[in-house]
Amino acid sequence: MSAQHPLFPGNAPEVEAAFQAAPEEMVAEILDGELHTFPRPGRPHTRTASRLGVSLGGPFDLGSGGPGGWVILDEPELHLGPRPDKVVPDLAGWRRERMPDAVGSEDAPAHYDVAPDWVCEVISTRTERVDRGKKMRIYRREGVGQAWLINPVAQTLEVYRLDDGRWYLLDTYEGDAVVRAEPFEAIELPLADLWAR
């Protein structure tokens, strides 16, 4: 076992070095002390994540046509837990009172160390095992209240709620359904918009 670096007490120095050296065209994450790298998402993934960010950002982040009260970010780097795990969800949201200043000062780090209230993972054949396994366990451990798993190829949305330390699947929506899904049930979300070409 490798000696631990004083600035990174939980992750092995070689794992941290590999994380820092990952090429920009890769998504790098440290999950349970192991480095995971994935190619940048494919087009269906990118399109669905972008459309979801637009659909939720106006009413919840900007308060345009909705209740506001949220900070919603695309692909934020989260440092969570004691190691820390370095996780990059496709989208993450914080209730505004938990993240009053999402920008921070000019010298603020690029990552966030406050666990979000909601995360969304757009799953693909390359990422599904890690998204459903390690990442959902990390989100559970950190008390993330809600999680969405979206499959743009199968055109499904799974909505989960954390309750008493366990994930509960509230519902699975598919195809062209128009849904009101936690925690954004204040608006109707036409799923067909997420699969649009």
C-alpha positions in Angstrom: 0.0 0.0 0.0 1.3 3.5 -0.9 2.2 6.1 1.6 -0.4 8.9 1.9 0.4 12.4 0.7 -0.1 15.0 3.5 -2.3 17.2 1.3 -4.4 14.3 0.2 -4.8 12.1 3.3 -7.2 9.5 1.9 -6.1 9.1 -1.7 -2.8 7.5 -2.8 -0.4 10.1 -4.3 -0.2 8.1 -7.6 -4.0 8.2 -7.9 -4.1 12.0 -7.3 -1.3 12.4 -9.8 -3.1 10.4 -12.4 -6.3 12.4 -11.7 -4.4 15.7 -12.3 -2.8 14.3 -15.4 -5.9 13.1 -17.1 -6.3 14.5 -20.6 -8.9 17.2 -21.1 -10.9 15.0 -23.5 -11.5 12.5 -20.6 -13.8 12.8 -17.6 -11.7 11.8 -14.6 -13.2 10.8 -11.2 -11.8 9.3 -8.0 -14.3 6.9 -6.5 -13.5 4.9 -3.4 -9.9 5.7 -3.9 -9.7 4.4 -7.5 -9.3 6.5 -10.6 -12.0 6.1 -13.2 -11.7 7.8 -16.6 -14.3 7.9 -19.4 -14.3 9.5 -22.8 -16.3 12.7 -23.1 -20.0 11.8 -23.4 -21.5 10.9 -26.8 -24.0 13.1 -28.6 -27.2 11.6 -27.2 -25.8 12.0 -23.7 -24.7 15.6 -24.3 -27.9 16.6 -25.9 -30.1 15.2 -23.2 -28.0 16.7 -20.4 -28.0 20.1 -22.1 -31.7 20.0 -22.7 -32.4 19.0 -19.1 -30.2 21.9 -17.8 -32.2 24.3 -20.0 -35.5 22.9 -18.9 -34.7 23.1 -15.2 -32.4 26.2 -15.2 -35.0 28.7 -16.2 -37.7 28.0 -13.7 -35.6 26.8 -10.8 -32.2 28.6 -11.0 -33.3 31.8 -12.6 -36.9 31.8 -11.3 -38.3 32.4 -14.8 -41.7 30.7 -15.0 -41.1 28.8 -11.8 -40.3 29.0 -8.1 -36.6 29.7 -8.3 -34.6 28.8 -5.1 -32.0 26.5 -6.7 -28.5 26.6 -8.1 -28.2 24.1 -11.0 -24.8 23.4 -12.5 -23.6 21.3 -15.4 -20.8 18.8 -14.7 -19.6 20.3 -11.4 -16.5 18.7 -9.8 -17.5 17.6 -6.3 -15.1 16.8 -3.6 -17.0 14.7 -1.1 -16.1 12.8 2.0 -12.8 12.4 3.8 -10.6 11.0 1.0 -12.2 12.9 -0.9 -14.1 11.2 -3.6 -13.9 13.4 -6.7 -17.2 13.0 -8.5 -18.6 14.7 -11.7 -22.3 14.3 -12.0 -23.9 15.4 -15.3 -26.0 17.9 -13.4 -26.3 18.8 -9.8 -28.6 21.2 -7.9 -28.4 22.8 -4.5 -31.2 24.6 -2.7 -30.2 28.3 -2.8 -30.0 28.5 1.1 -27.3 25.8 1.0 -25.3 27.5 -1.7 -25.9 31.3 -1.5 -22.8 32.1 -3.5 -22.3 29.6 -6.3 -19.5 31.7 -7.9 -17.4 32.4 -4.8 -14.4 34.7 -4.8 -11.8 35.0 -7.6 -9.5 32.6 -5.8 -12.1 30.0 -4.9 -11.3 26.5 -6.0 -12.9 25.1 -9.1 -14.6 22.3 -7.2 -17.5 22.3 -4.7 -17.3 20.5 -1.4 -20.9 20.9 -0.4 -23.0 17.9 -1.3 -25.8 18.8 -3.7 -29.5 18.2 -2.9 -30.1 16.6 -6.3 -27.9 14.9 -8.9 -28.6 13.6 -12.3 -26.5 11.0 -14.1 -27.1 10.5 -17.8 -26.2 6.8 -18.2 -24.6 5.1 -21.1 -23.2 1.6 -21.7 -19.8 2.9 -20.7 -20.9 4.6 -17.5 -23.9 2.7 -16.2 -22.1 0.3 -13.8 -20.2 3.1 -12.1 -23.2 5.5 -12.1 -25.5 3.0 -10.5 -22.9 1.5 -8.2 -20.1 3.6 -6.8 -21.5 7.0 -7.5 -25.0 6.3 -6.1 -23.3 4.9 -3.0 -21.2 8.0 -2.6 -24.3 10.2 -3.1 -26.2 8.2 -0.5 -23.3 8.4 2.0 -23.2 12.2 1.5 -26.9 12.6 2.0 -27.9 13.8 -1.5 -31.7 13.8 -1.2 -32.7 13.0 -4.7 -31.1 11.4 -7.8 -32.2 11.0 -11.4 -30.8 8.4 -13.8 -31.6 9.2 -17.4 -31.0 6.9 -20.3 -31.3 8.9 -23.6 -31.1 5.8 -25.8 -33.9 3.9 -23.9 -35.6 7.2 -23.3 -36.2 6.6 -19.6 -36.0 8.7 -16.4 -35.7 7.0 -13.0 -36.4 9.2 -10.0 -34.9 8.2 -6.6 -35.4 9.7 -3.1 -33.0 9.1 -0.2 -35.0 8.1 2.9 -33.4 6.8 6.1 -30.1 6.1 4.4 -31.6 4.1 1.5 -32.5 4.9 -2.1 -36.1 4.4 -3.1 -37.2 4.3 -6.7 -40.2 6.6 -6.8 -41.0 6.1 -10.5 -39.7 5.3 -13.9 -41.0 7.4 -16.8 -40.4 6.7 -20.4 -40.9 7.9 -24.0 -43.0 11.0 -24.5 -44.5 11.2 -21.0 -45.0 14.6 -19.4 -43.9 14.3 -15.7 -43.8 16.2 -12.5 -40.7 14.6 -10.8 -39.2 15.3 -7.4 -37.7 17.6 -6.5 -38.9 19.7 -9.5 -42.5 18.8 -9.4 -43.5 22.5 -9.6 -43.3 22.2 -13.4 -44.3 19.8 -16.0 -41.3 18.3 -17.8 -42.1 16.9 -21.3 -39.6 14.0 -21.7 -39.8 14.3 -25.5 -37.9 17.6 -25.1 -35.0 15.6 -23.6 -34.7 13.2 -26.6 -35.1 16.0 -29.2 -32.7 15.8 -32.1 
